[in-house]
Amino acid sequence: MKAIAIKMKSYAGGINIVNNNNMQACMLNILLLSFGIFAFIYVLFLGNMVFNIVERKSLETNARVLSSEVGKLELAYLSISNKIDLTFSYSLGFTEAKAKFATRKSLGNLKLANNEI
């Protein structure tokens, strides 16, 4: 048994199957690269959110301005529409229309069959 163990040690000592000399440096580089990529994506998303918040605030300001303009235009419309009456329309040449309705002749009495409801 001892001879076999010594023989295996001599064979196994000469064989280098896995080269781990550069593995730690490679793993460190991969880790740092992935950290850098995730940091870049985080900054990108954070910047996008800040930009959207600023844009929303400016759009809310524009919406308030437009809302006040709409209110002013509605007030102007109501004041102008109160001035329009029948005498004003006659002075502009409008006349009252006579209504004509379309009619049709009735079909007469409908006779139902005995078995129908």
Buried (B, 14 or more C-beta within 10 A) or exposed (E): EEEEEEEEEEEEEEEEEEEEEEEEEEEEEEEEEEEEEEEEEEEEEEEEEEEEEEEEEEEEEEEEEEEEEEEEEEEEEEEEEEEEEEEEEEEEEEEEEEEEEEEEEEEEEEEEEEEEE
